[in-house]
Amino acid sequence: MTKATYERPEMTDLGSFESMTQSAVKGSMLDMNEPAGTPVSDLTFS
């Protein structure tokens, strides 16, 4: 029986905590699916 080798996990920097969680705040600006700073009034729904 062969012993499995350990592979050390790697840390990937995805940005600041604030930039990763912007869409969790309610307000008049969108952050998740639209460019940051897009006013809600600029959306069109079909």
N, CA, C and O atoms as CSV, one atom per row, in Angstrom:
chain,resi,resn,atom,element,x,y,z
A,1,MET,N,N,0.849,-1.174,0.000
A,1,MET,CA,C,0.000,0.000,0.000
A,1,MET,C,C,0.899,1.242,0.000
A,1,MET,O,O,1.800,1.365,0.830
A,2,THR,N,N,0.642,2.162,-0.942
A,2,THR,CA,C,1.463,3.367,-1.016
A,2,THR,C,C,0.832,4.485,-0.188
A,2,THR,O,O,-0.390,4.602,-0.092
A,3,LYS,N,N,1.674,5.274,0.385
A,3,LYS,CA,C,1.223,6.383,1.221
A,3,LYS,C,C,0.994,7.623,0.341
A,3,LYS,O,O,1.833,7.956,-0.496
A,4,ALA,N,N,-0.123,8.286,0.531
A,4,ALA,CA,C,-0.422,9.490,-0.232
A,4,ALA,C,C,0.518,10.612,0.191
A,4,ALA,O,O,0.858,10.744,1.367
A,5,THR,N,N,0.933,11.418,-0.782
A,5,THR,CA,C,1.814,12.543,-0.457
A,5,THR,C,C,0.970,13.772,-0.138
A,5,THR,O,O,-0.094,13.990,-0.718
A,6,TYR,N,N,1.471,14.557,0.793
A,6,TYR,CA,C,0.781,15.780,1.211
A,6,TYR,C,C,1.114,16.917,0.259
A,6,TYR,O,O,2.280,17.151,-0.059
A,7,GLU,N,N,0.085,17.622,-0.196
A,7,GLU,CA,C,0.285,18.808,-1.023
A,7,GLU,C,C,-0.192,20.021,-0.243
A,7,GLU,O,O,-1.364,20.131,0.115
A,8,ARG,N,N,0.731,20.919,0.010
A,8,ARG,CA,C,0.430,22.116,0.785
A,8,ARG,C,C,-0.564,23.004,0.024
A,8,ARG,O,O,-0.365,23.265,-1.163
A,9,PRO,N,N,-1.631,23.471,0.686
A,9,PRO,CA,C,-2.599,24.351,0.014
A,9,PRO,C,C,-1.980,25.711,-0.290
A,9,PRO,O,O,-1.051,26.145,0.392
A,10,GLU,N,N,-2.495,26.372,-1.307
A,10,GLU,CA,C,-2.002,27.690,-1.676
A,10,GLU,C,C,-3.050,28.742,-1.362
A,10,GLU,O,O,-4.249,28.495,-1.493
A,11,MET,N,N,-2.597,29.908,-0.949
A,11,MET,CA,C,-3.479,31.043,-0.655
A,11,MET,C,C,-3.551,31.921,-1.904
A,11,MET,O,O,-2.521,32.307,-2.457
A,12,THR,N,N,-4.767,32.231,-2.342
A,12,THR,CA,C,-4.966,33.105,-3.485
A,12,THR,C,C,-5.576,34.412,-2.997
A,12,THR,O,O,-6.628,34.407,-2.359
A,13,ASP,N,N,-4.920,35.532,-3.294
A,13,ASP,CA,C,-5.413,36.844,-2.882
A,13,ASP,C,C,-6.474,37.304,-3.875
A,13,ASP,O,O,-6.173,37.540,-5.045
A,14,LEU,N,N,-7.711,37.432,-3.412
A,14,LEU,CA,C,-8.818,37.839,-4.276
A,14,LEU,C,C,-9.201,39.297,-4.095
A,14,LEU,O,O,-10.118,39.780,-4.760
A,15,GLY,N,N,-8.519,40.003,-3.213
A,15,GLY,CA,C,-8.821,41.412,-2.979
A,15,GLY,C,C,-9.157,41.651,-1.527
A,15,GLY,O,O,-9.072,40.748,-0.695
A,16,SER,N,N,-9.539,42.878,-1.234
A,16,SER,CA,C,-9.857,43.242,0.142
A,16,SER,C,C,-11.221,42.683,0.556
A,16,SER,O,O,-12.081,42.420,-0.284
A,17,PHE,N,N,-11.396,42.512,1.844
A,17,PHE,CA,C,-12.678,42.037,2.372
A,17,PHE,C,C,-13.794,42.975,1.947
A,17,PHE,O,O,-14.875,42.523,1.569
A,18,GLU,N,N,-13.544,44.283,2.005
A,18,GLU,CA,C,-14.574,45.268,1.643
A,18,GLU,C,C,-14.998,45.135,0.185
A,18,GLU,O,O,-16.190,45.200,-0.116
A,19,SER,N,N,-14.048,44.951,-0.721
A,19,SER,CA,C,-14.418,44.844,-2.138
A,19,SER,C,C,-15.136,43.535,-2.443
A,19,SER,O,O,-15.929,43.473,-3.382
A,20,MET,N,N,-14.872,42.489,-1.664
A,20,MET,CA,C,-15.510,41.193,-1.884
A,20,MET,C,C,-16.930,41.139,-1.335
A,20,MET,O,O,-17.711,40.279,-1.741
A,21,THR,N,N,-17.280,42.045,-0.416
A,21,THR,CA,C,-18.589,41.985,0.238
A,21,THR,C,C,-19.442,43.220,-0.035
A,21,THR,O,O,-20.396,43.472,0.700
A,22,GLN,N,N,-19.129,43.990,-1.063
A,22,GLN,CA,C,-19.864,45.225,-1.338
A,22,GLN,C,C,-21.342,44.994,-1.585
A,22,GLN,O,O,-22.160,45.827,-1.191
A,23,SER,N,N,-21.709,43.908,-2.213
A,23,SER,CA,C,-23.114,43.706,-2.577
A,23,SER,C,C,-23.983,43.338,-1.374
A,23,SER,O,O,-25.196,43.195,-1.525
A,24,ALA,N,N,-23.405,43.184,-0.205
A,24,ALA,CA,C,-24.182,42.826,0.972
A,24,ALA,C,C,-24.846,44.040,1.618
A,24,ALA,O,O,-25.598,43.884,2.580
A,25,VAL,N,N,-24.588,45.231,1.116
A,25,VAL,CA,C,-25.121,46.453,1.706
A,25,VAL,C,C,-26.269,46.959,0.842
A,25,VAL,O,O,-26.121,47.088,-0.373
A,26,LYS,N,N,-27.406,47.244,1.456
A,26,LYS,CA,C,-28.535,47.811,0.714
A,26,LYS,C,C,-28.297,49.299,0.516
A,26,LYS,O,O,-27.715,49.965,1.372
A,27,GLY,N,N,-28.746,49.806,-0.604
A,27,GLY,CA,C,-28.586,51.223,-0.887
A,27,GLY,C,C,-29.079,51.546,-2.275
A,27,GLY,O,O,-29.807,50.760,-2.882
A,28,SER,N,N,-28.685,52.700,-2.781
A,28,SER,CA,C,-29.152,53.127,-4.099
A,28,SER,C,C,-28.137,52.831,-5.198
A,28,SER,O,O,-28.388,53.149,-6.361
A,29,MET,N,N,-27.007,52.236,-4.860
A,29,MET,CA,C,-25.993,51.884,-5.845
A,29,MET,C,C,-25.834,50.367,-5.912
A,29,MET,O,O,-26.011,49.675,-4.910
A,30,LEU,N,N,-25.502,49.854,-7.095
A,30,LEU,CA,C,-25.297,48.424,-7.291
A,30,LEU,C,C,-23.809,48.122,-7.262
A,30,LEU,O,O,-23.003,48.945,-7.697
A,31,ASP,N,N,-23.435,46.962,-6.760
A,31,ASP,CA,C,-22.027,46.615,-6.708
A,31,ASP,C,C,-21.722,45.216,-7.222
A,31,ASP,O,O,-20.588,44.959,-7.627
A,32,MET,N,N,-22.684,44.307,-7.223
A,32,MET,CA,C,-22.358,42.924,-7.513
A,32,MET,C,C,-22.296,42.635,-9.020
A,32,MET,O,O,-21.248,42.218,-9.511
A,33,ASN,N,N,-23.375,42.842,-9.755
A,33,ASN,CA,C,-23.427,42.442,-11.155
A,33,ASN,C,C,-23.183,43.574,-12.138
A,33,ASN,O,O,-22.959,43.326,-13.323
A,34,GLU,N,N,-23.223,44.791,-11.671
A,34,GLU,CA,C,-23.009,45.966,-12.506
A,34,GLU,C,C,-21.719,46.645,-12.065
A,34,GLU,O,O,-21.245,46.394,-10.957
A,35,PRO,N,N,-21.141,47.496,-12.901
A,35,PRO,CA,C,-19.939,48.211,-12.491
A,35,PRO,C,C,-20.200,49.006,-11.207
A,35,PRO,O,O,-21.292,49.541,-11.015
A,36,ALA,N,N,-19.200,49.082,-10.335
A,36,ALA,CA,C,-19.337,49.800,-9.068
A,36,ALA,C,C,-19.771,51.231,-9.324
A,36,ALA,O,O,-19.238,51.903,-10.208
A,37,GLY,N,N,-20.742,51.696,-8.547
A,37,GLY,CA,C,-21.228,53.060,-8.666
A,37,GLY,C,C,-22.401,53.227,-9.617
A,37,GLY,O,O,-22.862,54.351,-9.818
A,38,THR,N,N,-22.903,52.141,-10.213
A,38,THR,CA,C,-24.051,52.237,-11.113
A,38,THR,C,C,-25.310,52.529,-10.305
A,38,THR,O,O,-25.661,51.747,-9.423
A,39,PRO,N,N,-26.005,53.645,-10.586
A,39,PRO,CA,C,-27.245,53.937,-9.860
A,39,PRO,C,C,-28.333,52.914,-10.205
A,39,PRO,O,O,-28.416,52.458,-11.346
A,40,VAL,N,N,-29.157,52.558,-9.233
A,40,VAL,CA,C,-30.254,51.612,-9.457
A,40,VAL,C,C,-31.191,52.148,-10.527
A,40,VAL,O,O,-31.767,51.374,-11.293
A,41,SER,N,N,-31.348,53.464,-10.587
A,41,SER,CA,C,-32.261,54.061,-11.572
A,41,SER,C,C,-31.792,53.851,-13.012
A,41,SER,O,O,-32.586,54.032,-13.935
A,42,ASP,N,N,-30.520,53.474,-13.237
A,42,ASP,CA,C,-30.025,53.224,-14.593
A,42,ASP,C,C,-30.362,51.828,-15.098
A,42,ASP,O,O,-30.088,51.518,-16.257
A,43,LEU,N,N,-30.955,50.971,-14.251
A,43,LEU,CA,C,-31.296,49.622,-14.666
A,43,LEU,C,C,-32.572,49.590,-15.485
A,43,LEU,O,O,-33.489,50.381,-15.264
A,44,THR,N,N,-32.619,48.673,-16.426
A,44,THR,CA,C,-33.846,48.417,-17.163
A,44,THR,C,C,-34.152,46.937,-17.037
A,44,THR,O,O,-33.264,46.107,-17.231
A,45,PHE,N,N,-35.374,46.593,-16.723
A,45,PHE,CA,C,-35.784,45.212,-16.581
A,45,PHE,C,C,-36.725,44.860,-17.710
A,45,PHE,O,O,-37.650,45.616,-18.009
A,46,SER,N,N,-36.497,43.705,-18.349
A,46,SER,CA,C,-37.414,43.313,-19.422
A,46,SER,C,C,-38.196,42.091,-19.042
A,46,SER,O,O,-39.018,41.616,-19.824
